Amino acid sequence: MNRYPARENMGMDPRDVQEAEYDEPYHWLPSNGAGQIQLDTYAFYLSLLPHLAGVRVLDIGCGDGRFTFELVKAGADVTGLDISERAVGMARTLVPRASFYVGTVTGMPFADESFDVACMVDVVEHLPPQEVKPAVEQCARVLKHKAIFLVSTPAERNAVSAKHFQHFSLARLKDEFGDDFDFEFARFRAGRYRWVVASQIFDNTLFAIKPLSAFFRRVYLNPGRESDAHQVVCVWRKKAPAPAR
């Protein structure tokens, strides 16, 4: 049972709380060790995607462009979309090789079937509950047939922060996305900084203890049970169109 259901607010609109954070490109800052956690997490996301060289990718809710940058490095032709003009302005400066647009997920300014892959990294929790289904429908509209869609969100077990409307279980995500996308697989992610650091140390070429790194990643960073997870990561595939009658 979710102890933190969809909320009305905590005294301030969550979208305003998020916007206030874009006084600076905070995803790029390694404050309090978050930088290494993010780099490890971005690498994890990329490992779940197909080969991206030359692929048209839509980064939905791109913010200041930090994950967009990783997609560009992987060779993708990336377009970023975010509701925040300030965030998009930062992204355009920091990731000049990508294209960026200001807009909402429920009204994306792109033609039908424009993209091969889409990523929605920690975005769906920022949407008001009544906008989730329309947003998913828009995502399906702009993706090509059989396109891959990567979605991550804080797990339902986490307390809902002031900048989020709600968190999701895997079952809830299937309810929201299942009409438009076929579920491929899910991974459950933990964000414990000490184990990220440990795994980075054990991956160092000076150490012949890579099995320990794999163990830490598997057990502490990527737990197999949703009950142990701090983040749910899903890969979906756009459903085939219904046959004409």
Biotite code that builds the C-alpha atoms (Angstrom):
import biotite.structure as struc

atoms = struc.array([
    struc.Atom([0.000, 0.000, 0.000], chain_id="A", res_id=1, res_name="MET", atom_name="CA", element="C"),
    struc.Atom([1.278, 3.465, -0.890], chain_id="A", res_id=2, res_name="ASN", atom_name="CA", element="C"),
    struc.Atom([1.809, 5.520, 2.266], chain_id="A", res_id=3, res_name="ARG", atom_name="CA", element="C"),
    struc.Atom([2.310, 8.626, 0.127], chain_id="A", res_id=4, res_name="TYR", atom_name="CA", element="C"),
    struc.Atom([-0.617, 8.848, -2.326], chain_id="A", res_id=5, res_name="PRO", atom_name="CA", element="C"),
    struc.Atom([-1.044, 11.505, -4.973], chain_id="A", res_id=6, res_name="ALA", atom_name="CA", element="C"),
    struc.Atom([-1.084, 14.802, -3.117], chain_id="A", res_id=7, res_name="ARG", atom_name="CA", element="C"),
    struc.Atom([-2.864, 18.057, -3.674], chain_id="A", res_id=8, res_name="GLU", atom_name="CA", element="C"),
    struc.Atom([0.225, 20.032, -2.648], chain_id="A", res_id=9, res_name="ASN", atom_name="CA", element="C"),
    struc.Atom([2.428, 20.776, 0.326], chain_id="A", res_id=10, res_name="MET", atom_name="CA", element="C"),
    struc.Atom([1.749, 24.485, 0.400], chain_id="A", res_id=11, res_name="GLY", atom_name="CA", element="C"),
    struc.Atom([3.307, 25.215, -3.000], chain_id="A", res_id=12, res_name="MET", atom_name="CA", element="C"),
    struc.Atom([2.731, 23.903, -6.500], chain_id="A", res_id=13, res_name="ASP", atom_name="CA", element="C"),
    struc.Atom([5.330, 21.192, -7.168], chain_id="A", res_id=14, res_name="PRO", atom_name="CA", element="C"),
    struc.Atom([6.022, 22.715, -10.590], chain_id="A", res_id=15, res_name="ARG", atom_name="CA", element="C"),
    struc.Atom([7.008, 25.977, -8.919], chain_id="A", res_id=16, res_name="ASP", atom_name="CA", element="C"),
    struc.Atom([9.298, 24.117, -6.528], chain_id="A", res_id=17, res_name="VAL", atom_name="CA", element="C"),
    struc.Atom([11.024, 22.445, -9.477], chain_id="A", res_id=18, res_name="GLN", atom_name="CA", element="C"),
    struc.Atom([11.329, 25.704, -11.390], chain_id="A", res_id=19, res_name="GLU", atom_name="CA", element="C"),
    struc.Atom([12.998, 27.377, -8.412], chain_id="A", res_id=20, res_name="ALA", atom_name="CA", element="C"),
    struc.Atom([15.767, 24.771, -8.551], chain_id="A", res_id=21, res_name="GLU", atom_name="CA", element="C"),
    struc.Atom([16.807, 26.039, -11.971], chain_id="A", res_id=22, res_name="TYR", atom_name="CA", element="C"),
    struc.Atom([18.574, 29.036, -10.538], chain_id="A", res_id=23, res_name="ASP", atom_name="CA", element="C"),
    struc.Atom([21.564, 26.977, -11.627], chain_id="A", res_id=24, res_name="GLU", atom_name="CA", element="C"),
    struc.Atom([22.099, 23.848, -13.754], chain_id="A", res_id=25, res_name="PRO", atom_name="CA", element="C"),
    struc.Atom([21.993, 21.652, -10.695], chain_id="A", res_id=26, res_name="TYR", atom_name="CA", element="C"),
    struc.Atom([22.156, 18.320, -12.522], chain_id="A", res_id=27, res_name="HIS", atom_name="CA", element="C"),
    struc.Atom([25.663, 19.276, -13.637], chain_id="A", res_id=28, res_name="TRP", atom_name="CA", element="C"),
    struc.Atom([26.940, 20.047, -10.137], chain_id="A", res_id=29, res_name="LEU", atom_name="CA", element="C"),
    struc.Atom([28.727, 17.341, -8.107], chain_id="A", res_id=30, res_name="PRO", atom_name="CA", element="C"),
    struc.Atom([27.529, 18.725, -4.795], chain_id="A", res_id=31, res_name="SER", atom_name="CA", element="C"),
    struc.Atom([27.223, 16.233, -1.925], chain_id="A", res_id=32, res_name="ASN", atom_name="CA", element="C"),
    struc.Atom([28.448, 13.391, -4.122], chain_id="A", res_id=33, res_name="GLY", atom_name="CA", element="C"),
    struc.Atom([25.354, 13.485, -6.340], chain_id="A", res_id=34, res_name="ALA", atom_name="CA", element="C"),
    struc.Atom([27.550, 13.862, -9.417], chain_id="A", res_id=35, res_name="GLY", atom_name="CA", element="C"),
    struc.Atom([29.003, 10.361, -9.233], chain_id="A", res_id=36, res_name="GLN", atom_name="CA", element="C"),
    struc.Atom([25.635, 8.835, -8.438], chain_id="A", res_id=37, res_name="ILE", atom_name="CA", element="C"),
    struc.Atom([24.166, 10.547, -11.490], chain_id="A", res_id=38, res_name="GLN", atom_name="CA", element="C"),
    struc.Atom([26.960, 9.433, -13.801], chain_id="A", res_id=39, res_name="LEU", atom_name="CA", element="C"),
    struc.Atom([26.555, 5.857, -12.653], chain_id="A", res_id=40, res_name="ASP", atom_name="CA", element="C"),
    struc.Atom([22.778, 6.111, -13.090], chain_id="A", res_id=41, res_name="THR", atom_name="CA", element="C"),
    struc.Atom([23.064, 7.586, -16.585], chain_id="A", res_id=42, res_name="TYR", atom_name="CA", element="C"),
    struc.Atom([25.405, 4.767, -17.590], chain_id="A", res_id=43, res_name="ALA", atom_name="CA", element="C"),
    struc.Atom([22.837, 2.320, -16.231], chain_id="A", res_id=44, res_name="PHE", atom_name="CA", element="C"),
    struc.Atom([20.077, 3.896, -18.347], chain_id="A", res_id=45, res_name="TYR", atom_name="CA", element="C"),
    struc.Atom([22.218, 3.771, -21.483], chain_id="A", res_id=46, res_name="LEU", atom_name="CA", element="C"),
    struc.Atom([22.934, 0.087, -20.895], chain_id="A", res_id=47, res_name="SER", atom_name="CA", element="C"),
    struc.Atom([19.201, -0.607, -21.205], chain_id="A", res_id=48, res_name="LEU", atom_name="CA", element="C"),
    struc.Atom([18.872, 1.120, -24.590], chain_id="A", res_id=49, res_name="LEU", atom_name="CA", element="C"),
    struc.Atom([19.757, -0.181, -28.052], chain_id="A", res_id=50, res_name="PRO", atom_name="CA", element="C"),
    struc.Atom([22.720, 1.149, -30.029], chain_id="A", res_id=51, res_name="HIS", atom_name="CA", element="C"),
    struc.Atom([22.065, 4.887, -30.400], chain_id="A", res_id=52, res_name="LEU", atom_name="CA", element="C"),
    struc.Atom([24.471, 6.056, -33.115], chain_id="A", res_id=53, res_name="ALA", atom_name="CA", element="C"),
    struc.Atom([22.444, 8.035, -35.660], chain_id="A", res_id=54, res_name="GLY", atom_name="CA", element="C"),
    struc.Atom([19.168, 7.268, -33.863], chain_id="A", res_id=55, res_name="VAL", atom_name="CA", element="C"),
    struc.Atom([16.608, 10.046, -33.336], chain_id="A", res_id=56, res_name="ARG", atom_name="CA", element="C"),
    struc.Atom([16.032, 10.291, -29.582], chain_id="A", res_id=57, res_name="VAL", atom_name="CA", element="C"),
    struc.Atom([13.563, 12.478, -27.693], chain_id="A", res_id=58, res_name="LEU", atom_name="CA", element="C"),
    struc.Atom([14.607, 13.411, -24.148], chain_id="A", res_id=59, res_name="ASP", atom_name="CA", element="C"),
    struc.Atom([11.299, 14.310, -22.488], chain_id="A", res_id=60, res_name="ILE", atom_name="CA", element="C"),
    struc.Atom([11.636, 16.585, -19.497], chain_id="A", res_id=61, res_name="GLY", atom_name="CA", element="C"),
    struc.Atom([15.299, 17.167, -20.328], chain_id="A", res_id=62, res_name="CYS", atom_name="CA", element="C"),
    struc.Atom([15.772, 19.903, -17.724], chain_id="A", res_id=63, res_name="GLY", atom_name="CA", element="C"),
    struc.Atom([19.235, 21.447, -17.953], chain_id="A", res_id=64, res_name="ASP", atom_name="CA", element="C"),
    struc.Atom([20.374, 18.795, -20.432], chain_id="A", res_id=65, res_name="GLY", atom_name="CA", element="C"),
    struc.Atom([22.644, 16.608, -18.309], chain_id="A", res_id=66, res_name="ARG", atom_name="CA", element="C"),
    struc.Atom([21.271, 13.277, -19.532], chain_id="A", res_id=67, res_name="PHE", atom_name="CA", element="C"),
    struc.Atom([20.843, 14.769, -23.012], chain_id="A", res_id=68, res_name="THR", atom_name="CA", element="C"),
    struc.Atom([24.606, 15.246, -23.013], chain_id="A", res_id=69, res_name="PHE", atom_name="CA", element="C"),
    struc.Atom([25.127, 11.536, -22.333], chain_id="A", res_id=70, res_name="GLU", atom_name="CA", element="C"),
    struc.Atom([22.760, 10.618, -25.171], chain_id="A", res_id=71, res_name="LEU", atom_name="CA", element="C"),
    struc.Atom([24.694, 12.893, -27.541], chain_id="A", res_id=72, res_name="VAL", atom_name="CA", element="C"),
    struc.Atom([27.975, 11.290, -26.428], chain_id="A", res_id=73, res_name="LYS", atom_name="CA", element="C"),
    struc.Atom([26.451, 7.920, -27.343], chain_id="A", res_id=74, res_name="ALA", atom_name="CA", element="C"),
    struc.Atom([26.011, 9.187, -30.911], chain_id="A", res_id=75, res_name="GLY", atom_name="CA", element="C"),
    struc.Atom([22.278, 9.892, -30.902], chain_id="A", res_id=76, res_name="ALA", atom_name="CA", element="C"),
    struc.Atom([20.559, 12.728, -32.761], chain_id="A", res_id=77, res_name="ASP", atom_name="CA", element="C"),
    struc.Atom([18.849, 14.186, -29.693], chain_id="A", res_id=78, res_name="VAL", atom_name="CA", element="C"),
    struc.Atom([15.936, 16.559, -29.213], chain_id="A", res_id=79, res_name="THR", atom_name="CA", element="C"),
    struc.Atom([15.163, 17.766, -25.705], chain_id="A", res_id=80, res_name="GLY", atom_name="CA", element="C"),
    struc.Atom([11.842, 19.065, -24.418], chain_id="A", res_id=81, res_name="LEU", atom_name="CA", element="C"),
    struc.Atom([11.131, 20.788, -21.119], chain_id="A", res_id=82, res_name="ASP", atom_name="CA", element="C"),
    struc.Atom([8.457, 23.069, -19.712], chain_id="A", res_id=83, res_name="ILE", atom_name="CA", element="C"),
    struc.Atom([11.050, 25.364, -18.094], chain_id="A", res_id=84, res_name="SER", atom_name="CA", element="C"),
    struc.Atom([12.421, 28.167, -20.263], chain_id="A", res_id=85, res_name="GLU", atom_name="CA", element="C"),
    struc.Atom([15.276, 28.642, -17.818], chain_id="A", res_id=86, res_name="ARG", atom_name="CA", element="C"),
    struc.Atom([16.246, 24.988, -17.914], chain_id="A", res_id=87, res_name="ALA", atom_name="CA", element="C"),
    struc.Atom([16.088, 24.874, -21.708], chain_id="A", res_id=88, res_name="VAL", atom_name="CA", element="C"),
    struc.Atom([18.241, 27.994, -21.914], chain_id="A", res_id=89, res_name="GLY", atom_name="CA", element="C"),
    struc.Atom([20.894, 26.261, -19.805], chain_id="A", res_id=90, res_name="MET", atom_name="CA", element="C"),
    struc.Atom([20.624, 23.083, -21.876], chain_id="A", res_id=91, res_name="ALA", atom_name="CA", element="C"),
    struc.Atom([21.135, 24.970, -25.147], chain_id="A", res_id=92, res_name="ARG", atom_name="CA", element="C"),
    struc.Atom([24.326, 26.478, -23.769], chain_id="A", res_id=93, res_name="THR", atom_name="CA", element="C"),
    struc.Atom([25.673, 23.290, -22.217], chain_id="A", res_id=94, res_name="LEU", atom_name="CA", element="C"),
    struc.Atom([24.698, 20.836, -24.978], chain_id="A", res_id=95, res_name="VAL", atom_name="CA", element="C"),
    struc.Atom([24.972, 22.740, -28.286], chain_id="A", res_id=96, res_name="PRO", atom_name="CA", element="C"),
    struc.Atom([24.913, 19.552, -30.365], chain_id="A", res_id=97, res_name="ARG", atom_name="CA", element="C"),
    struc.Atom([21.296, 18.819, -29.387], chain_id="A", res_id=98, res_name="ALA", atom_name="CA", element="C"),
    struc.Atom([18.083, 20.647, -30.281], chain_id="A", res_id=99, res_name="SER", atom_name="CA", element="C"),
    struc.Atom([15.840, 21.925, -27.504], chain_id="A", res_id=100, res_name="PHE", atom_name="CA", element="C"),
    struc.Atom([12.222, 23.044, -27.291], chain_id="A", res_id=101, res_name="TYR", atom_name="CA", element="C"),
    struc.Atom([10.122, 24.607, -24.562], chain_id="A", res_id=102, res_name="VAL", atom_name="CA", element="C"),
    struc.Atom([6.800, 22.839, -24.223], chain_id="A", res_id=103, res_name="GLY", atom_name="CA", element="C"),
    struc.Atom([4.596, 20.498, -22.223], chain_id="A", res_id=104, res_name="THR", atom_name="CA", element="C"),
    struc.Atom([4.487, 16.722, -22.396], chain_id="A", res_id=105, res_name="VAL", atom_name="CA", element="C"),
    struc.Atom([0.742, 16.882, -23.050], chain_id="A", res_id=106, res_name="THR", atom_name="CA", element="C"),
    struc.Atom([1.184, 19.159, -26.079], chain_id="A", res_id=107, res_name="GLY", atom_name="CA", element="C"),
    struc.Atom([4.488, 18.262, -27.699], chain_id="A", res_id=108, res_name="MET", atom_name="CA", element="C"),
    struc.Atom([5.345, 20.342, -30.792], chain_id="A", res_id=109, res_name="PRO", atom_name="CA", element="C"),
    struc.Atom([6.477, 17.395, -32.928], chain_id="A", res_id=110, res_name="PHE", atom_name="CA", element="C"),
    struc.Atom([4.977, 15.577, -35.890], chain_id="A", res_id=111, res_name="ALA", atom_name="CA", element="C"),
    struc.Atom([3.579, 12.077, -35.540], chain_id="A", res_id=112, res_name="ASP", atom_name="CA", element="C"),
    struc.Atom([6.135, 9.230, -35.538], chain_id="A", res_id=113, res_name="GLU", atom_name="CA", element="C"),
    struc.Atom([9.161, 11.542, -35.400], chain_id="A", res_id=114, res_name="SER", atom_name="CA", element="C"),
    struc.Atom([11.451, 9.577, -33.062], chain_id="A", res_id=115, res_name="PHE", atom_name="CA", element="C"),
    struc.Atom([13.024, 6.127, -32.808], chain_id="A", res_id=116, res_name="ASP", atom_name="CA", element="C"),
    struc.Atom([13.608, 6.225, -29.037], chain_id="A", res_id=117, res_name="VAL", atom_name="CA", element="C"),
    struc.Atom([12.285, 8.352, -26.182], chain_id="A", res_id=118, res_name="ALA", atom_name="CA", element="C"),
    struc.Atom([13.520, 8.778, -22.622], chain_id="A", res_id=119, res_name="CYS", atom_name="CA", element="C"),
    struc.Atom([11.483, 10.130, -19.723], chain_id="A", res_id=120, res_name="MET", atom_name="CA", element="C"),
    struc.Atom([13.993, 10.151, -16.879], chain_id="A", res_id=121, res_name="VAL", atom_name="CA", element="C"),
    struc.Atom([12.441, 11.062, -13.527], chain_id="A", res_id=122, res_name="ASP", atom_name="CA", element="C"),
    struc.Atom([9.681, 13.118, -15.131], chain_id="A", res_id=123, res_name="VAL", atom_name="CA", element="C"),
    struc.Atom([6.336, 11.345, -14.724], chain_id="A", res_id=124, res_name="VAL", atom_name="CA", element="C"),
    struc.Atom([6.310, 12.116, -10.985], chain_id="A", res_id=125, res_name="GLU", atom_name="CA", element="C"),
    struc.Atom([6.341, 15.835, -11.856], chain_id="A", res_id=126, res_name="HIS", atom_name="CA", element="C"),
    struc.Atom([3.065, 15.566, -13.770], chain_id="A", res_id=127, res_name="LEU", atom_name="CA", element="C"),
    struc.Atom([-0.291, 16.249, -12.110], chain_id="A", res_id=128, res_name="PRO", atom_name="CA", element="C"),
    struc.Atom([-2.157, 12.912, -11.875], chain_id="A", res_id=129, res_name="PRO", atom_name="CA", element="C"),
    struc.Atom([-4.779, 13.959, -14.415], chain_id="A", res_id=130, res_name="GLN", atom_name="CA", element="C"),
    struc.Atom([-2.061, 14.710, -16.992], chain_id="A", res_id=131, res_name="GLU", atom_name="CA", element="C"),
    struc.Atom([-0.287, 11.355, -16.899], chain_id="A", res_id=132, res_name="VAL", atom_name="CA", element="C"),
    struc.Atom([-2.543, 9.517, -19.362], chain_id="A", res_id=133, res_name="LYS", atom_name="CA", element="C"),
    struc.Atom([-2.651, 12.399, -21.890], chain_id="A", res_id=134, res_name="PRO", atom_name="CA", element="C"),
    struc.Atom([1.144, 12.670, -21.617], chain_id="A", res_id=135, res_name="ALA", atom_name="CA", element="C"),
    struc.Atom([1.579, 8.966, -22.342], chain_id="A", res_id=136, res_name="VAL", atom_name="CA", element="C"),
    struc.Atom([-0.709, 9.282, -25.374], chain_id="A", res_id=137, res_name="GLU", atom_name="CA", element="C"),
    struc.Atom([1.406, 12.167, -26.672], chain_id="A", res_id=138, res_name="GLN", atom_name="CA", element="C"),
    struc.Atom([4.564, 10.137, -26.205], chain_id="A", res_id=139, res_name="CYS", atom_name="CA", element="C"),
    struc.Atom([3.047, 7.335, -28.253], chain_id="A", res_id=140, res_name="ALA", atom_name="CA", element="C"),
    struc.Atom([1.990, 9.794, -30.951], chain_id="A", res_id=141, res_name="ARG", atom_name="CA", element="C"),
    struc.Atom([5.480, 11.178, -31.592], chain_id="A", res_id=142, res_name="VAL", atom_name="CA", element="C"),
    struc.Atom([7.220, 7.779, -31.508], chain_id="A", res_id=143, res_name="LEU", atom_name="CA", element="C"),
    struc.Atom([7.632, 5.537, -34.514], chain_id="A", res_id=144, res_name="LYS", atom_name="CA", element="C"),
    struc.Atom([6.120, 2.068, -34.734], chain_id="A", res_id=145, res_name="HIS", atom_name="CA", element="C"),
    struc.Atom([7.913, -0.311, -32.319], chain_id="A", res_id=146, res_name="LYS", atom_name="CA", element="C"),
    struc.Atom([9.966, 2.546, -30.856], chain_id="A", res_id=147, res_name="ALA", atom_name="CA", element="C"),
    struc.Atom([11.664, 2.036, -27.485], chain_id="A", res_id=148, res_name="ILE", atom_name="CA", element="C"),
    struc.Atom([10.603, 4.174, -24.508], chain_id="A", res_id=149, res_name="PHE", atom_name="CA", element="C"),
    struc.Atom([12.712, 4.333, -21.335], chain_id="A", res_id=150, res_name="LEU", atom_name="CA", element="C"),
    struc.Atom([10.913, 5.592, -18.228], chain_id="A", res_id=151, res_name="VAL", atom_name="CA", element="C"),
    struc.Atom([12.323, 6.026, -14.722], chain_id="A", res_id=152, res_name="SER", atom_name="CA", element="C"),
    struc.Atom([10.612, 7.316, -11.600], chain_id="A", res_id=153, res_name="THR", atom_name="CA", element="C"),
    struc.Atom([11.063, 7.196, -7.815], chain_id="A", res_id=154, res_name="PRO", atom_name="CA", element="C"),
    struc.Atom([9.590, 4.041, -6.348], chain_id="A", res_id=155, res_name="ALA", atom_name="CA", element="C"),
    struc.Atom([6.307, 4.248, -4.513], chain_id="A", res_id=156, res_name="GLU", atom_name="CA", element="C"),
    struc.Atom([8.004, 3.390, -1.205], chain_id="A", res_id=157, res_name="ARG", atom_name="CA", element="C"),
    struc.Atom([9.785, 6.778, -1.193], chain_id="A", res_id=158, res_name="ASN", atom_name="CA", element="C"),
    struc.Atom([8.247, 9.778, 0.509], chain_id="A", res_id=159, res_name="ALA", atom_name="CA", element="C"),
    struc.Atom([6.875, 12.229, -2.040], chain_id="A", res_id=160, res_name="VAL", atom_name="CA", element="C"),
    struc.Atom([9.021, 15.355, -2.099], chain_id="A", res_id=161, res_name="SER", atom_name="CA", element="C"),
    struc.Atom([7.713, 18.900, -2.441], chain_id="A", res_id=162, res_name="ALA", atom_name="CA", element="C"),
    struc.Atom([8.497, 18.977, -6.181], chain_id="A", res_id=163, res_name="LYS", atom_name="CA", element="C"),
    struc.Atom([6.644, 15.736, -6.987], chain_id="A", res_id=164, res_name="HIS", atom_name="CA", element="C"),
    struc.Atom([2.936, 15.009, -7.281], chain_id="A", res_id=165, res_name="PHE", atom_name="CA", element="C"),
    struc.Atom([3.174, 11.252, -6.700], chain_id="A", res_id=166, res_name="GLN", atom_name="CA", element="C"),
    struc.Atom([5.428, 8.208, -6.956], chain_id="A", res_id=167, res_name="HIS", atom_name="CA", element="C"),
    struc.Atom([4.726, 4.954, -8.747], chain_id="A", res_id=168, res_name="PHE", atom_name="CA", element="C"),
    struc.Atom([4.834, 1.217, -8.322], chain_id="A", res_id=169, res_name="SER", atom_name="CA", element="C"),
    struc.Atom([5.495, -0.986, -11.335], chain_id="A", res_id=170, res_name="LEU", atom_name="CA", element="C"),
    struc.Atom([1.824, -1.981, -11.312], chain_id="A", res_id=171, res_name="ALA", atom_name="CA", element="C"),
    struc.Atom([0.752, 1.674, -11.435], chain_id="A", res_id=172, res_name="ARG", atom_name="CA", element="C"),
    struc.Atom([3.116, 2.364, -14.322], chain_id="A", res_id=173, res_name="LEU", atom_name="CA", element="C"),
    struc.Atom([1.651, -0.559, -16.231], chain_id="A", res_id=174, res_name="LYS", atom_name="CA", element="C"),
    struc.Atom([-1.820, 0.872, -15.666], chain_id="A", res_id=175, res_name="ASP", atom_name="CA", element="C"),
    struc.Atom([-0.777, 4.283, -16.975], chain_id="A", res_id=176, res_name="GLU", atom_name="CA", element="C"),
    struc.Atom([1.352, 3.166, -19.942], chain_id="A", res_id=177, res_name="PHE", atom_name="CA", element="C"),
    struc.Atom([-0.191, -0.152, -20.901], chain_id="A", res_id=178, res_name="GLY", atom_name="CA", element="C"),
    struc.Atom([-2.817, 1.149, -23.328], chain_id="A", res_id=179, res_name="ASP", atom_name="CA", element="C"),
    struc.Atom([-0.181, 2.616, -25.642], chain_id="A", res_id=180, res_name="ASP", atom_name="CA", element="C"),
    struc.Atom([2.979, 0.615, -24.938], chain_id="A", res_id=181, res_name="PHE", atom_name="CA", element="C"),
    struc.Atom([3.943, -3.021, -24.541], chain_id="A", res_id=182, res_name="ASP", atom_name="CA", element="C"),
    struc.Atom([5.958, -3.676, -21.410], chain_id="A", res_id=183, res_name="PHE", atom_name="CA", element="C"),
    struc.Atom([9.424, -5.053, -22.162], chain_id="A", res_id=184, res_name="GLU", atom_name="CA", element="C"),
    struc.Atom([11.153, -5.253, -18.764], chain_id="A", res_id=185, res_name="PHE", atom_name="CA", element="C"),
    struc.Atom([11.807, -3.382, -15.515], chain_id="A", res_id=186, res_name="ALA", atom_name="CA", element="C"),
    struc.Atom([14.853, -2.841, -13.353], chain_id="A", res_id=187, res_name="ARG", atom_name="CA", element="C"),
    struc.Atom([14.869, -1.691, -9.760], chain_id="A", res_id=188, res_name="PHE", atom_name="CA", element="C"),
    struc.Atom([17.543, 0.780, -8.757], chain_id="A", res_id=189, res_name="ARG", atom_name="CA", element="C"),
    struc.Atom([18.947, 1.848, -5.402], chain_id="A", res_id=190, res_name="ALA", atom_name="CA", element="C"),
    struc.Atom([20.795, 5.137, -5.001], chain_id="A", res_id=191, res_name="GLY", atom_name="CA", element="C"),
    struc.Atom([23.197, 4.550, -2.150], chain_id="A", res_id=192, res_name="ARG", atom_name="CA", element="C"),
    struc.Atom([26.233, 6.745, -2.579], chain_id="A", res_id=193, res_name="TYR", atom_name="CA", element="C"),
    struc.Atom([28.688, 4.607, -0.591], chain_id="A", res_id=194, res_name="ARG", atom_name="CA", element="C"),
    struc.Atom([28.085, 1.631, -2.869], chain_id="A", res_id=195, res_name="TRP", atom_name="CA", element="C"),
    struc.Atom([28.488, 3.742, -6.011], chain_id="A", res_id=196, res_name="VAL", atom_name="CA", element="C"),
    struc.Atom([31.852, 4.866, -4.693], chain_id="A", res_id=197, res_name="VAL", atom_name="CA", element="C"),
    struc.Atom([32.823, 1.319, -3.747], chain_id="A", res_id=198, res_name="ALA", atom_name="CA", element="C"),
    struc.Atom([31.870, -0.049, -7.148], chain_id="A", res_id=199, res_name="SER", atom_name="CA", element="C"),
    struc.Atom([33.872, 2.701, -8.880], chain_id="A", res_id=200, res_name="GLN", atom_name="CA", element="C"),
    struc.Atom([36.921, 1.793, -6.801], chain_id="A", res_id=201, res_name="ILE", atom_name="CA", element="C"),
    struc.Atom([36.554, -1.894, -7.597], chain_id="A", res_id=202, res_name="PHE", atom_name="CA", element="C"),
    struc.Atom([36.215, -1.096, -11.311], chain_id="A", res_id=203, res_name="ASP", atom_name="CA", element="C"),
    struc.Atom([39.610, 0.631, -11.296], chain_id="A", res_id=204, res_name="ASN", atom_name="CA", element="C"),
    struc.Atom([42.072, -1.205, -13.554], chain_id="A", res_id=205, res_name="THR", atom_name="CA", element="C"),
    struc.Atom([44.622, -1.248, -10.708], chain_id="A", res_id=206, res_name="LEU", atom_name="CA", element="C"),
    struc.Atom([42.443, -3.699, -8.806], chain_id="A", res_id=207, res_name="PHE", atom_name="CA", element="C"),
    struc.Atom([41.830, -7.294, -9.806], chain_id="A", res_id=208, res_name="ALA", atom_name="CA", element="C"),
    struc.Atom([38.557, -7.470, -7.887], chain_id="A", res_id=209, res_name="ILE", atom_name="CA", element="C"),
    struc.Atom([35.941, -6.728, -10.521], chain_id="A", res_id=210, res_name="LYS", atom_name="CA", element="C"),
    struc.Atom([33.679, -9.549, -9.262], chain_id="A", res_id=211, res_name="PRO", atom_name="CA", element="C"),
    struc.Atom([33.261, -7.498, -6.084], chain_id="A", res_id=212, res_name="LEU", atom_name="CA", element="C"),
    struc.Atom([32.145, -4.535, -8.169], chain_id="A", res_id=213, res_name="SER", atom_name="CA", element="C"),
    struc.Atom([29.579, -6.684, -9.937], chain_id="A", res_id=214, res_name="ALA", atom_name="CA", element="C"),
    struc.Atom([28.365, -7.957, -6.575], chain_id="A", res_id=215, res_name="PHE", atom_name="CA", element="C"),
    struc.Atom([27.915, -4.455, -5.144], chain_id="A", res_id=216, res_name="PHE", atom_name="CA", element="C"),
    struc.Atom([26.091, -3.261, -8.238], chain_id="A", res_id=217, res_name="ARG", atom_name="CA", element="C"),
    struc.Atom([23.789, -6.249, -8.324], chain_id="A", res_id=218, res_name="ARG", atom_name="CA", element="C"),
    struc.Atom([22.952, -6.411, -4.636], chain_id="A", res_id=219, res_name="VAL", atom_name="CA", element="C"),
    struc.Atom([23.087, -2.788, -3.512], chain_id="A", res_id=220, res_name="TYR", atom_name="CA", element="C"),
    struc.Atom([22.592, -0.657, -6.612], chain_id="A", res_id=221, res_name="LEU", atom_name="CA", element="C"),
    struc.Atom([20.293, -2.861, -8.664], chain_id="A", res_id=222, res_name="ASN", atom_name="CA", element="C"),
    struc.Atom([18.238, -4.929, -6.215], chain_id="A", res_id=223, res_name="PRO", atom_name="CA", element="C"),
    struc.Atom([16.016, -7.556, -7.739], chain_id="A", res_id=224, res_name="GLY", atom_name="CA", element="C"),
    struc.Atom([13.000, -6.765, -5.589], chain_id="A", res_id=225, res_name="ARG", atom_name="CA", element="C"),
    struc.Atom([10.767, -3.725, -5.952], chain_id="A", res_id=226, res_name="GLU", atom_name="CA", element="C"),
    struc.Atom([10.401, -3.618, -2.172], chain_id="A", res_id=227, res_name="SER", atom_name="CA", element="C"),
    struc.Atom([14.130, -2.782, -1.908], chain_id="A", res_id=228, res_name="ASP", atom_name="CA", element="C"),
    struc.Atom([14.185, -0.216, -4.709], chain_id="A", res_id=229, res_name="ALA", atom_name="CA", element="C"),
    struc.Atom([14.395, 3.535, -4.610], chain_id="A", res_id=230, res_name="HIS", atom_name="CA", element="C"),
    struc.Atom([13.728, 3.852, -8.333], chain_id="A", res_id=231, res_name="GLN", atom_name="CA", element="C"),
    struc.Atom([11.736, 1.934, -10.923], chain_id="A", res_id=232, res_name="VAL", atom_name="CA", element="C"),
    struc.Atom([13.150, 1.865, -14.452], chain_id="A", res_id=233, res_name="VAL", atom_name="CA", element="C"),
    struc.Atom([11.015, 0.456, -17.278], chain_id="A", res_id=234, res_name="CYS", atom_name="CA", element="C"),
    struc.Atom([11.564, -0.147, -20.949], chain_id="A", res_id=235, res_name="VAL", atom_name="CA", element="C"),
    struc.Atom([8.488, -0.107, -23.160], chain_id="A", res_id=236, res_name="TRP", atom_name="CA", element="C"),
    struc.Atom([7.850, -0.605, -26.863], chain_id="A", res_id=237, res_name="ARG", atom_name="CA", element="C"),
    struc.Atom([5.182, 1.290, -28.782], chain_id="A", res_id=238, res_name="LYS", atom_name="CA", element="C"),
    struc.Atom([2.254, -0.942, -29.586], chain_id="A", res_id=239, res_name="LYS", atom_name="CA", element="C"),
    struc.Atom([1.449, -1.885, -33.135], chain_id="A", res_id=240, res_name="ALA", atom_name="CA", element="C"),
    struc.Atom([-1.519, 0.036, -34.526], chain_id="A", res_id=241, res_name="PRO", atom_name="CA", element="C"),
    struc.Atom([-4.855, -1.702, -34.279], chain_id="A", res_id=242, res_name="ALA", atom_name="CA", element="C"),
    struc.Atom([-5.743, -3.525, -37.506], chain_id="A", res_id=243, res_name="PRO", atom_name="CA", element="C"),
    struc.Atom([-8.177, -1.722, -39.745], chain_id="A", res_id=244, res_name="ALA", atom_name="CA", element="C"),
    struc.Atom([-11.689, -3.110, -39.751], chain_id="A", res_id=245, res_name="ARG", atom_name="CA", element="C"),
])
